[in-house]
């Protein structure tokens, strides 16, 4: 998948993925390289989710442009987005007016509603997966892409869970 892409900058690293700013044919993208290898049964789940995401367009969701599975490696190509993660926005503006909090909550809620109507569960919603654009619009990132990795938690590997323990749904934490 990285073939044809020029990796410009590593944007972030977690136990689940590495995100790069990349360019192909003069267009910038965000390239997400998922870290844990996918077992065959989870590749099928991933493909179902990715197919739905690729066809989904909503102003509050990051657009998935393309995806590939190459052996055990999984790559996702998203539109390039500019902005600040919500967790950083909290630090800069807190406390902020209730009207701003309501605006952000509405944007996140509308994104989740669009996902649910398409039969997709986000599975990893936390302030690091919500971007506030320079125009103050909300973009929800990485919808559904980590659902296939829940098997790691079920097998007792909680390293994937620990980064987001404060935001993990109880049913996921329970395995």
Secondary structure in CASP SS format (residue, H / E / C, confidence):
PFRMAT SS
TARGET T0000
AUTHOR 0000-0000-0000
METHOD secondary structure of the structure
MODEL  1
X C 1.00
X C 1.00
X C 1.00
X C 1.00
X C 1.00
X E 1.00
X E 1.00
X E 1.00
X E 1.00
X E 1.00
X E 1.00
X E 1.00
X E 1.00
X C 1.00
X C 1.00
X C 1.00
X E 1.00
X E 1.00
X E 1.00
X E 1.00
X E 1.00
X E 1.00
X E 1.00
X E 1.00
X C 1.00
X C 1.00
X E 1.00
X E 1.00
X E 1.00
X E 1.00
X E 1.00
X E 1.00
X E 1.00
X E 1.00
X C 1.00
X C 1.00
X C 1.00
X C 1.00
X C 1.00
X H 1.00
X H 1.00
X H 1.00
X H 1.00
X H 1.00
X H 1.00
X H 1.00
X H 1.00
X H 1.00
X H 1.00
X H 1.00
X H 1.00
X H 1.00
X H 1.00
X H 1.00
X C 1.00
X C 1.00
X C 1.00
X C 1.00
X C 1.00
X C 1.00
X E 1.00
X C 1.00
X C 1.00
X E 1.00
X E 1.00
X E 1.00
X E 1.00
X E 1.00
X E 1.00
X E 1.00
X C 1.00
X C 1.00
X E 1.00
X E 1.00
X E 1.00
X E 1.00
X E 1.00
X E 1.00
X E 1.00
X C 1.00
X C 1.00
X C 1.00
X C 1.00
X E 1.00
X E 1.00
X H 1.00
X H 1.00
X H 1.00
X H 1.00
X H 1.00
X H 1.00
X H 1.00
X H 1.00
X C 1.00
X C 1.00
X C 1.00
X C 1.00
X H 1.00
X H 1.00
X H 1.00
X H 1.00
X H 1.00
X H 1.00
X H 1.00
X H 1.00
X H 1.00
X H 1.00
X H 1.00
X H 1.00
X H 1.00
X H 1.00
X H 1.00
X H 1.00
X H 1.00
X H 1.00
X H 1.00
X H 1.00
X C 1.00
X C 1.00
X C 1.00
X C 1.00
X C 1.00
X C 1.00
X C 1.00
X C 1.00
X C 1.00
X H 1.00
X H 1.00
X H 1.00
X E 1.00
X E 1.00
X E 1.00
X C 1.00
X C 1.00
X C 1.00
X C 1.00
X C 1.00
X E 1.00
X E 1.00
X E 1.00
X C 1.00
X C 1.00
X C 1.00
X C 1.00
X C 1.00
X C 1.00
X H 1.00
X H 1.00
X H 1.00
X H 1.00
X H 1.00
X H 1.00
X H 1.00
X H 1.00
X C 1.00
X C 1.00
X C 1.00
X C 1.00
X H 1.00
X H 1.00
X H 1.00
X H 1.00
X C 1.00
X C 1.00
X H 1.00
X H 1.00
X H 1.00
X C 1.00
X C 1.00
X H 1.00
X H 1.00
X H 1.00
X H 1.00
X C 1.00
X C 1.00
END
